[in-house]
Amino acid sequence: MSTDNIFTRLTYLLFALISYIIYLFSTIVFVLLLLDITHFRDVIAFEFHVGLVESICFDIGLVAIFGIPHSVMARTGFKKYWRQILPLPIERSFYVFIVSITLIALSCLWQPIPIHFELWDIQSNFGKYSIYVIFTIGFALVVVSTFLIDHFELFGLRQAWNYCMKTQSTTAGFATPSLYKFVRHPMMLGMILILWSTPLMNIGHLILSVGMTLYIVIGTSFEEIDLIRTFGENYLRYKREVPMLWPFFIRKQKAAKKLIKEENI
């Protein structure tokens, strides 16, 4: 009996949808952890009441549990092996599923660090609102960036849909839409802004921000190796002209105009 039947196709599509919903839930939970809205830790988080060293090691381990699979599973070499086991239409969705589960685990199991020390503690309303504006800008960058490339493909929905409808998926060429003309990874820039935009930077939040930022820098560097292998000289030229994570707007205006001019030729 052929596996290419309506039941299989609908099952793959359902799995993609479930993975996407879990991803949305994981994002909400993570944002609640960062903002501690409605005393999130008292509602969902699990505290083990362990010592200082144990709490720090446990939290660092949670960052590693999130970051290592997230980065390793995205590599080309791992994908070649993984595709021998996992059906191609749900490969991306399974990746999204694993990342979402690890992000939920990180958010719910994160342990407070029993040290009463704040790197900064902004008390004024103006300062707090300014911080939340930066946080909102970061969140907007993340969301908009996903749609600039292909939101539904990025999260595995398009692959499952194309398989379900028996339509041919098209491979997009190298492109630098909008924000990508000023920074190579606007989504990661948005994540960094989200991580550091807090009115209260205590030890626990500092560990989270530093750990996730290191993961972003390391993971993005490995991703660029794959992008160079895929797009060759086009990406190398793009890399020379556009910064990786921080947009130097004045210097990059010429580079952006040059890219626009070359694309129109």
C-alpha positions in Angstrom: 0.0 0.0 0.0 1.4 3.4 -1.0 2.2 5.8 1.8 1.3 8.6 -0.5 -2.4 8.6 0.4 -4.9 11.1 1.8 -4.6 9.8 5.4 -0.8 10.2 5.4 -1.0 13.7 3.8 -3.6 14.9 6.3 -1.6 13.4 9.2 1.5 15.3 8.1 -0.5 18.5 7.7 -2.1 18.0 11.2 1.4 17.5 12.7 2.6 20.7 11.1 -0.3 22.6 12.5 0.1 21.2 16.0 3.8 21.9 15.9 3.1 25.5 14.9 0.5 25.9 17.7 3.0 24.6 20.2 5.6 27.1 18.9 3.1 30.0 19.4 2.5 28.7 22.9 6.2 28.4 23.7 6.7 32.0 22.5 4.0 33.3 24.8 5.4 31.4 27.7 9.0 32.7 27.0 7.8 36.3 26.8 5.9 35.9 30.1 9.1 34.6 31.6 11.1 37.6 30.4 8.4 40.1 31.5 7.1 38.2 34.5 3.6 39.5 33.7 0.9 38.4 36.2 3.6 36.8 38.3 4.3 34.1 35.7 6.7 32.2 38.0 4.0 31.7 40.6 1.6 30.3 38.0 3.5 28.0 35.7 7.2 27.8 36.7 8.6 25.0 38.8 11.0 25.9 41.6 13.2 23.2 43.2 14.6 25.4 46.0 18.2 24.3 45.4 21.3 26.1 46.3 23.2 28.9 44.5 25.6 26.8 42.5 22.9 24.2 41.6 20.6 26.9 40.4 23.2 28.5 38.2 24.3 25.2 36.7 20.7 24.1 36.2 19.8 27.3 34.3 22.9 27.1 32.2 22.0 23.5 31.4 18.5 24.7 30.3 20.1 27.1 27.8 22.3 24.4 26.5 19.3 22.0 26.1 17.6 24.6 24.1 20.5 25.9 22.1 22.4 22.7 21.1 19.5 20.9 19.4 18.3 24.1 17.9 21.7 24.7 16.2 22.7 21.1 15.5 19.3 20.2 13.9 19.6 23.2 11.5 22.9 22.1 10.1 23.1 20.7 6.6 25.1 17.6 7.6 22.5 16.7 10.2 19.6 17.2 7.8 21.2 14.8 5.3 21.2 12.1 8.0 17.8 13.1 9.5 16.1 12.9 6.1 16.8 9.2 6.0 14.6 8.7 9.0 12.0 11.5 8.9 9.6 12.2 6.0 10.7 15.3 4.2 7.3 17.1 4.4 7.4 17.2 8.2 11.2 17.6 8.6 10.9 21.3 9.4 7.8 20.8 11.5 9.6 18.3 13.7 12.4 20.8 14.1 9.9 23.4 15.2 8.3 20.9 17.6 11.6 20.1 19.3 12.7 23.7 19.6 9.3 24.7 21.0 9.3 21.9 23.6 12.8 22.8 24.8 11.8 26.5 25.0 8.8 25.6 27.1 11.0 23.5 29.3 13.5 26.4 29.7 10.7 28.8 30.5 8.9 26.6 33.1 12.0 25.1 34.8 14.1 28.2 35.0 15.3 28.6 38.6 15.6 31.9 40.4 19.1 32.7 41.6 19.2 33.3 45.3 21.4 36.5 45.1 19.9 39.9 45.8 21.9 41.8 43.3 20.7 43.8 40.3 22.9 45.0 37.5 20.3 47.7 36.9 16.9 48.4 38.4 14.9 51.1 36.5 12.2 52.5 38.7 10.9 55.5 36.8 7.9 55.1 34.6 9.6 56.8 31.7 12.5 54.4 31.9 10.3 51.4 32.1 8.2 52.5 29.2 11.3 53.1 27.2 12.6 49.6 27.9 9.2 48.1 26.9 9.3 50.1 23.7 12.7 48.6 22.8 11.3 45.1 23.8 8.3 45.7 21.5 10.6 46.8 18.6 12.6 43.6 19.1 9.5 41.5 19.1 8.3 43.2 15.9 11.6 42.6 14.3 11.4 38.9 15.0 7.8 38.6 13.6 8.3 40.8 10.6 11.6 39.1 9.7 9.8 35.7 9.5 7.3 37.1 7.0 10.0 38.8 4.9 11.6 35.4 4.1 8.6 33.0 4.3 6.9 32.6 7.6 5.0 29.5 6.7 8.0 27.7 5.2 10.1 28.7 8.1 7.8 26.9 10.5 7.1 23.9 8.3 3.5 24.7 7.3 4.1 25.3 3.6 6.0 22.0 3.2 3.2 20.0 4.7 0.6 21.9 2.8 2.3 21.4 -0.5 2.6 17.7 0.2 -1.0 17.5 1.2 -2.2 19.3 -1.9 0.3 17.6 -4.1 1.7 20.9 -5.3 5.3 21.5 -6.2 7.3 23.7 -3.8 9.6 26.3 -5.3 13.1 26.9 -4.1 13.7 30.6 -3.4 16.9 32.2 -4.6 19.1 34.5 -2.7 17.3 37.7 -1.8 17.7 40.6 0.7 14.3 42.0 1.3 13.7 45.2 3.3 15.4 44.7 6.8 17.9 42.3 5.4 19.6 45.2 3.5 20.6 46.7 6.8 21.5 43.6 8.9 22.0 40.0 7.8 20.0 38.5 10.7 17.2 41.0 11.8 15.4 38.1 13.5 18.3 37.4 15.8 18.8 41.2 16.4 15.2 41.3 17.5 15.8 38.4 19.9 18.8 40.2 21.4 16.8 43.3 22.0 14.1 41.2 23.6 16.6 39.4 25.9 18.2 42.6 27.2 15.2 44.9 27.3 14.2 44.5 31.0 13.8 47.2 33.7 15.2 44.7 36.2 18.4 42.9 35.3 19.1 40.5 38.1 21.5 37.6 38.1 19.0 35.1 36.8 18.0 37.3 33.9 21.6 38.1 33.2 22.5 34.4 32.9 19.5 33.9 30.5 20.5 37.0 28.4 24.2 36.1 28.2 23.5 32.4 27.5 21.0 33.0 24.8 23.0 35.8 23.2 26.1 33.5 23.1 23.8 30.8 21.5 22.6 33.4 18.9 26.1 34.5 18.0 27.5 30.9 17.7 24.4 29.5 16.0 24.3 32.4 13.5 28.0 31.9 12.7 27.4 28.2 11.9 24.3 29.2 9.8 26.4 31.5 7.8 28.7 28.7 6.9 25.8 26.8 5.4 24.6 30.0 3.6 28.0 30.5 2.0 28.0 26.9 0.8 24.5 27.4 -0.7 24.8 30.8 -2.3 28.6 31.1 -2.7 29.9 34.4 -3.9 26.5 36.1 -3.6 26.4 35.6 0.1 30.1 36.4 0.6 29.6 39.8 -1.1 26.5 40.3 1.0 28.5 39.4 4.1 31.1 42.0 3.3 28.6 44.8 2.8 26.0 44.2 5.5 26.7 43.6 9.2 25.6 40.4 10.9 23.6 41.5 13.9 23.9 45.3 14.4 22.8 47.7 11.6 25.3 50.5 11.2 22.7 52.6 9.4 25.0 55.5 8.2 27.6 53.2 6.7 25.2 50.7 5.3 23.0 53.2 3.4 25.4 53.1 0.5 25.6 49.3 0.7 21.8 49.0 0.7 21.5 51.3 -2.3 24.2 49.3 -4.1 22.3 46.1 -3.5 19.1 47.6 -4.8 20.8 48.9 -7.9 22.4 45.5 -8.6 19.1 43.7 -8.1 17.5 46.1 -10.7 20.1 45.4 -13.3 
